[in-house]
Amino acid sequence: MRRMEKIEEVVIVGAGVSGLGTALGLHRKGIRSLVLESSDSLRAAGFAILTWPNAWKALDVLGVGDFLRETHVLLQRLVINSATTGEVIAERTFSRGEQRLNLEVRSLKRNLLLEALSKDLPPETIRFSSKVVYIEEVGKLKLLHLADGSTLKTKVLIGCDGVNSVVAKWLGLRPLLFSGRSASRGILNAPQSSISRRRLIEYFFGEAFRAGISHCDEDTIYWFFTWYPSNQAEKEAEENPQKIRELILSKLKSSKMPKDVIEIIENSDLSNGLVSAPLRFRWPFDLLWGNICKDNACVAGDAFHPMTPDLGQEVALLLKMLLCLLDAWVKHLQEMETRQRKKSLRKLRRD
Ligand SMILES: Cc1cc2nc3c(=O)[nH]c(=O)nc-3n(C[C@H](O)[C@H](O)[C@H](O)COP(=O)(O)OP(=O)(O)OC[C@H]3O[C@@H](n4cnc5c(N)ncnc54)[C@H](O)[C@@H]3O)c2cc1C
């Protein structure tokens, strides 16, 4: 007798913020999904994410806001500085002590965000070491080919597989554009540091670079550095954690950066994987004119609309967009189910 191949209802490719957010949103609406992740565990690359009030609204809808509030400090101020003159350019107050002034801003540790989004998912929702390499259409289903040679059929396919998305490629979306800039990020565990008690986000605008620090919790400081690699040696340094740190420090030390901020980068642990990555984005007209969905397949998150990190709004927008998409998907899935039920009834009557 021929064994029937199991057909999945919903497959999500990628277990990043958007993949897990989608799976959790569907789960809260009573829809089971399977998440295929190419890595062998959740990837916390990127260290931390600044979250503004719009992100908190989305996190609350997904039911993970309070879990994350417990482990991350409320940031009190944003300070924007010129690294050329050393002057403060602008300041904004978000909160006083634990009192929010209508602006909830925190810097989330990426591993804790992924943990929050995955902890309520039913067991076996995420299948690790499952890299999708090729997609085929088989009637109305999508046949997914995995790197280990196995295949899997699904009724609905959602590509949350980041900037190198195979689903976006399959949909025919054009390749991403390089912004000309690269970014490096890191984290420092500094329980006793005076800087970690200041609870602020501080930006520094310098000559062809932008740097920033913020606090995740009492002990941890997140930093980032975006810059224009200007020659071959700088491009090559991107691959090497030691060289990239030297390059960042030389740029910071030749400008008017506070000494304690430079020390944060100087003391960051290289074994955490300090790297630099080119910043890419999708040309907005490609979203308007390209296929962001086809029948029962679509993309979300960075696979859909990757942005440069200038506004610190990527995850907020990604989550808000997910919630809108979720409503549309749930409606679509319910319509599909009703159509299927009617078809089975008609068949029963005929038989
Ligand atoms: C320097 C920098 C700073 C940033 N700072 C901020 C910030 O402060 N605030 C903010 O909101 N955002 C920030 N962002 C952006 C934010 O990190 C991204 O928008 C967000 O992580 C995208 O999530 P995602 O789930 O769509 O994609 P990803 O996080 O890239 O997740 C994709 C997942 O899919 C998996 N995958 C990929 N291909 C396959 C495949 N073929 N098969 C199976 N699995 C696959 C990957 O392993 C990965 O786990 C920053 C980005 C950069 C570069």
The ligand as an ORCA input file, in Angstrom:
! r2SCAN-3c Opt
* xyz 0 1
  C      23.363     46.893     12.397
  C      21.913     46.602     12.550
  C      21.259     47.162     13.637
  C      19.889     46.922     13.799
  N      19.283     47.510     14.850
  C      17.958     47.405     14.955
  C      17.268     48.098     16.011
  O      17.852     48.778     16.863
  N      15.917     48.012     16.050
  C      15.242     47.254     15.138
  O      14.011     47.228     15.200
  N      15.872     46.536     14.167
  C      17.202     46.604     14.044
  N      17.831     45.955     13.021
  C      17.048     45.171     12.050
  C      16.559     43.837     12.579
  O      17.691     43.160     13.077
  C      15.894     43.018     11.433
  O      14.916     43.824     10.816
  C      15.195     41.749     11.985
  O      16.108     40.951     12.697
  C      14.637     40.909     10.834
  O      14.049     39.725     11.343
  P      13.601     38.547     10.367
  O      13.045     37.484     11.229
  O      12.769     39.065      9.248
  O      14.952     38.051      9.674
  P      16.252     37.331     10.365
  O      16.464     37.841     11.748
  O      17.330     37.485      9.376
  O      15.782     35.812     10.465
  C      15.738     34.963      9.333
  C      15.854     33.516      9.816
  O      15.652     32.656      8.693
  C      16.636     31.631      8.683
  N      16.805     31.239      7.267
  C      17.344     31.982      6.270
  N      17.281     31.300      5.109
  C      16.685     30.117      5.384
  C      16.347     28.976      4.585
  N      16.618     28.951      3.278
  N      15.736     27.911      5.170
  C      15.453     27.938      6.510
  N      15.769     28.988      7.321
  C      16.364     30.059      6.758
  C      17.876     32.292      9.282
  O      18.751     31.330      9.816
  C      17.249     33.180     10.364
  O      17.112     32.506     11.587
  C      19.189     46.120     12.856
  C      19.856     45.516     11.785
  C      21.206     45.778     11.618
  C      21.928     45.126     10.455
*
